[in-house]
Amino acid sequence: MQALLGSMTDAEQMLVRETAGEELATLDEDELVALHTRVRRARDKYVKLYRRQSADRVRSTAARGKAFPRGGRDRDKAEVFEAALARVSRRLAAAARAAARELKAERIAEARAATFTPPPPPPPPVRRRSPREDQVADRRPRTPDRLKRHGSTRAATKRVQARKDSR
């Protein structure tokens, strides 16, 4: 691990050093997000390089086993940045939880400090009506003659509608 860190570029070494515990403790949430983005880009770069070059080597050697030993440097760098990304992610999650707790405490304090407003008066009682009260009731008596006329009218209407539908 130390040999790999020693062989990295100065920018890469500095990026990994920024993810050390004491360095992360001094950063606020926005700085952690920026660092997280930079480390993720570095990790993605080496993962992408390793995958592309390995795929080319597998094609040229026609065997995955023969292609695996080569490209270890990119694979190892990707692992180093993956570990660094995990450290930053954990610290970022902790900072986000702390910020959420602070915001919640502020909202609760503001709600408690607000002046008391009485609840609105209850709505006036609603008079319950029967469903048929809105309908106009036909007060004429039900006679056999009226029932027959009503039935024949409905049947005639259905016959007219059936003729229209069949056109």
C-alpha positions in Angstrom: 0.0 0.0 0.0 2.8 2.5 1.0 4.7 1.6 -2.2 1.7 2.3 -4.3 1.1 5.6 -2.5 4.7 6.5 -3.0 4.4 5.9 -6.8 1.3 8.0 -7.2 1.4 11.5 -8.6 1.6 14.4 -6.1 -2.0 15.4 -6.9 -3.2 11.8 -6.2 -1.2 11.6 -3.0 -2.6 14.9 -1.8 -6.1 13.8 -2.6 -5.6 10.6 -0.6 -4.0 12.6 2.3 -7.1 14.9 2.4 -9.2 11.9 3.2 -7.3 11.1 6.4 -9.3 11.3 9.7 -7.9 14.5 11.1 -8.2 16.3 7.7 -11.9 15.3 7.3 -12.8 16.5 10.8 -12.0 20.1 9.9 -14.3 20.2 6.8 -17.9 21.3 6.7 -20.6 19.7 4.7 -20.1 21.6 1.5 -16.4 21.0 1.5 -17.0 17.3 2.1 -19.3 17.2 -0.9 -16.6 18.8 -3.1 -14.0 16.3 -1.8 -16.4 13.4 -2.3 -16.8 14.4 -5.9 -13.1 14.7 -6.5 -12.3 11.3 -5.0 -15.2 9.7 -6.8 -13.9 11.0 -10.1 -10.4 9.7 -9.4 -11.8 6.3 -8.5 -14.0 6.2 -11.6 -11.0 7.1 -13.7 -8.9 4.1 -12.6 -11.8 1.7 -12.6 -12.6 2.7 -16.2 -9.0 2.4 -17.2 -8.6 -1.0 -15.6 -11.8 -2.3 -17.2 -11.0 -1.0 -20.7 -7.4 -2.2 -20.7 -8.4 -5.5 -19.3 -11.0 -6.0 -21.9 -8.5 -5.3 -24.6 -6.0 -7.7 -23.0 -8.6 -10.5 -22.8 -9.3 -10.1 -26.5 -5.6 -10.1 -27.4 -4.6 -13.1 -25.2 -8.0 -14.9 -25.5 -7.9 -15.8 -21.8 -9.0 -13.8 -18.8 -6.5 -15.6 -16.5 -3.6 -14.5 -18.6 -4.9 -10.9 -18.8 -5.5 -10.5 -15.1 -1.9 -10.1 -13.8 -1.3 -7.1 -16.0 -3.1 -3.9 -15.1 -2.7 -4.4 -11.4 -1.5 -0.9 -10.9 -4.8 0.6 -12.1 -6.7 -2.0 -10.1 -4.7 -1.1 -7.0 -5.2 2.6 -7.5 -8.9 2.1 -7.9 -8.9 0.2 -4.6 -7.0 3.0 -2.8 -9.5 5.6 -4.1 -12.4 3.3 -3.2 -11.2 3.2 0.4 -10.7 6.9 0.4 -14.2 7.4 -1.0 -15.6 5.2 1.7 -14.0 7.4 4.4 -15.3 10.6 2.9 -18.8 9.1 2.4 -19.0 8.0 6.1 -17.9 11.5 7.2 -20.3 13.2 4.8 -23.2 11.1 6.1 -22.4 12.0 9.7 -22.2 15.7 8.7 -25.5 15.5 6.9 -27.2 13.8 9.9 -25.8 16.6 12.2 -27.1 19.3 9.9 -30.5 17.6 9.8 -30.6 17.5 13.6 -29.7 21.2 13.8 -32.4 22.1 11.3 -35.0 20.1 13.1 -34.0 21.7 16.4 -34.3 25.1 14.8 -37.8 24.4 13.4 -39.0 23.1 16.8 -37.6 26.1 18.6 -39.3 28.5 16.1 -42.6 26.6 16.5 -42.4 26.8 20.3 -41.6 30.5 20.1 -44.5 31.4 17.8 -47.4 33.1 19.6 -50.3 31.0 20.5 -53.2 31.2 18.1 -56.5 29.8 19.2 -57.9 27.0 17.0 -60.5 28.1 14.5 -64.1 27.9 15.6 -65.9 24.7 14.8 -68.0 24.7 11.6 -71.7 25.1 12.0 -73.5 21.8 12.4 -74.6 20.3 9.2 -78.3 19.4 8.9 -78.5 15.8 7.7 -81.0 15.3 4.8 -82.2 12.1 3.4 -80.9 11.4 -0.1 -84.5 11.5 -1.5 -85.2 14.9 0.0 -83.6 16.7 -3.0 -85.7 14.7 -5.5 -89.1 15.8 -6.6 -91.4 13.1 -5.4 -94.2 11.9 -7.7 -97.1 11.9 -5.3 -99.6 10.2 -7.6 -100.7 6.7 -6.5 -99.2 3.6 -8.0 -101.9 2.0 -10.0 -101.6 -1.0 -12.3 -102.5 1.2 -15.2 -99.7 3.7 -14.5 -97.2 0.9 -14.0 -98.1 -0.6 -17.4 -97.8 2.8 -19.2 -94.5 3.5 -17.5 -93.2 0.1 -18.6 -94.4 0.4 -22.2 -92.8 3.9 -22.5 -89.5 2.6 -21.2 -89.6 -0.3 -23.7 -90.4 2.0 -26.6 -87.5 4.2 -25.7 -85.2 1.2 -25.6 -86.4 0.0 -29.0 -85.7 3.4 -30.5 -82.3 3.4 -29.0 -81.6 -0.1 -30.2 -82.5 0.9 -33.8 -80.1 3.9 -33.6 -77.3 1.7 -32.2 -77.7 -0.9 -34.9 -77.1 1.7 -37.8 
